[in-house]
Amino acid sequence: MQRMLAGISHRRLNIPGRRFAVLAAAHIIFGFANALLRLSGQGNDPSTAFVLALCGRTGLSLSTMSLIVYGLYFVVQFSADRSLVGIGTFINWVFVGILTDACYALYNRCLVLPEAPAWRLGAAGISILLFSLAASMYQTASLGVSPYDSLSIILSRKTRLPYVACRVLTDTLSVLLCLLLGGVAGVGTLICAVGLGPIIAFFNRAVSRKLTGDD
């Protein structure tokens, strides 16, 4: 997170091809992780939970609604701080919803998840680990910030408030909007909202910086 606050897009990329591969792999993992968390019934990350709640109200697919909602976020991002915009911004905007929908359909066809709470919580735990790995890889690739992630960074830069406080604020607002719209917010949502930082930091050290050549 601190790397992003320092001005992620100003950094010179010494291995752009390698970084792009890490970025692409991160978004594929995002799709699998989001779909599995949705299948577990334990709630998605705050942003996806809000978008899914809108899907429930409108009947639109996650991929379509993500394009719309993230498009609105992008207007704010582009207007407030263009330094945060990069190829990763557009990949996240366009493909996360599509990949999540595709993986969710695949899971429903090929994977039967038992109803027992232990299985559901286990699936949620695996998906949160995958989500954290993907987030770490995407951030470490330093090729642009997603429209949703940019909101808390912009708020921090404009108000001088700590980034963590701004991130909790945007995530909490997303969860509240999800609940107001009749969406699902569960233990997975809560963990994603307040507990991903240490897991992402671990993957930064153990995996992502090695993949991008930063170590």
N, C-alpha and C positions, 0 to 999 in steps of 0.2 A: 504494500500500500504506500509506503514512504517513497518508493521508486516512482510511482505514478504521480504523487504530489510534487515531486521534484521537476516535473515537466517531461512526461514520458516520451512525447514525440520529438523533443529537441535532441534527444540522444542520437549520436551517429551509430548506424548499424554496421558492424564490421563483418557480419556473416548474414546478409539478408536472405539468401536462399535457405540457409539452415533455420533461421528464425521463422521464415514463412512456413516451413514444414512443421515446426513446433506449433505455430499458430493454428494451422489446419488440423493437426492431430488433436489439439485442445478442443476445437469445436465439435469434432466427431465424438469425443469423450463427453462433452457437454450434452449432446443429444441422447446418448445412452444413459447418462446419469439422470437427466431431467425426466426421461420416460420411466425409468425404474422407480424413481421417487414418486412419480405420479401413480404408478401401478401399485405401490405399497400402501397407498391410502393414508399416508402419514403427513401429507402436506408438502408442497413444493417450496423452493426458495421464494422469498417475498415477491420478486418481480414476476416470476412465472405464475405464482398463485393469483396475483392480481389479474394477469392476462387471462388465465383460465376462468376466473370469475366472470370476466367480460364475455368470454366465449359462452358460458352458461346462459348469460342474459341475451346474447344476440344470435346464437346458433352458428357462429362462424368458427372455423377451425383455429387451432393454436397458431399455425403458420401464418394465416391471414391476419388474425388479430395482432400478432407480434409485429408484423410489418407496419400496421397502422399505429399502434401505441409507441413502438420504438421510433417511428417516423416523427411523432410529436416530440419525443425526447431529443431526437437529432436536431430538430429546429432550435431547441434551447441550447444544445451543445454547440452547434455551428455559430449561433448568434453570440454566445457568451464567451467561448474560448476555442478558437479553431486549432489551437496547438494540440488539442486532445484528439483531433480527427486524423485517422490513418486508415490503411487498408483493413486493419483489424476491426475498425468501427463498422465498416460495411459488411464484412463477413459475419460478424456477430448479429447485426441488424437483420440480414437476409436469411442466414442459414440456420441459426439455432432453432427457430420455430419449426422449420421444415424438417430438420434432422430429428427433433423431438417427436414430431407427429409420426415420422416414418418408423422410428424405433419403438414408439408406443404401439403402433399397429403390428409390428413384428412380435413384440412381447405378447400381445393379446392372442396372436395366432400360435405362438410356439411355446409360451411359458405359462404354466398354471401355478399361481402362487397360493399356497395353502392359506386358509383364513386364520389360522392360529396367530395370536399377537406376536409371538416370538419370531415367526417367519417374517411377518410384516415389518417388525422393527429391525430385523436383520437385513432385509432388503433395503430399508431406509438407510441403515448404517453404511452399507456398501455403496449406495448411490451418493451419499454425502462425501465419502472418501473420494469417489471418482470425480464428483463435482469440484472438490477442493483441489485435486490434482489438475483438472482442466483449468480452473481459475488461476492456479499458480503458473501453468505453462503459458496461458494467454497473456498474463501480466508480464512475465519475464521476457516474452518475445518482443515486447516494446514496439508494437507496430500499430498502435492506436487503441483508444479506449472505447468500450461499448457505449451506446447512447445512454443506457440506464446507469452504468457505473460512473459516467461523466457527471451526473447530477450532483452526487455527494462531493466530488472533487471541486466542481465549480462553486458549490455552496461554501465549501471550506475556504477557497481562495477569495471569495467575495466578502465573507463575513469574518475571516480570520479565526473562526472556530476550529477546534481540532478535527481532523479528518474522521476519526472514529466516531465522534459525536454526530457529525453530519451523515455518516453512513447509517448509523443506528436510526437517525431521524427519517431518512428516506425509506429505509426498510420497514420501519414501524408504520409509516404512512401507507406504504403499499399493502401491508398486512391489514390495516384498518379498512382500507378501501375494499380489499378482498372480502372481508367479513361483512361489510355493509352491503355488498353485492350478492351475498349468499354463498360465497366461495368457501373452499376448504383450507383451513390453516391448522396444522397439527404440530407434533413434536419435530418433524423434519423442518417445518417452516421456522420454528423457534431456534433450532440449532443453526440453521443457515443465517438467520438474522443476527445472532449474537455470538456464535461460537466458531466461525470458520477461520478467524484470523490465525490462531496458533497452528491449525492443520495446514493452512496454506503456507505459513512460514516454514514449516517442516519440509513440505514438498519443494519449496524454493531452494533450500539448502541441499536436500537429498537427491532431487531429480532435475528440476527445471533449469537451474543455472549450469548444470553439466550438459544438458541437451543443447542449450544455446551457446555454450562455450564461454560463459561468464566466469566460471571457476578456473 
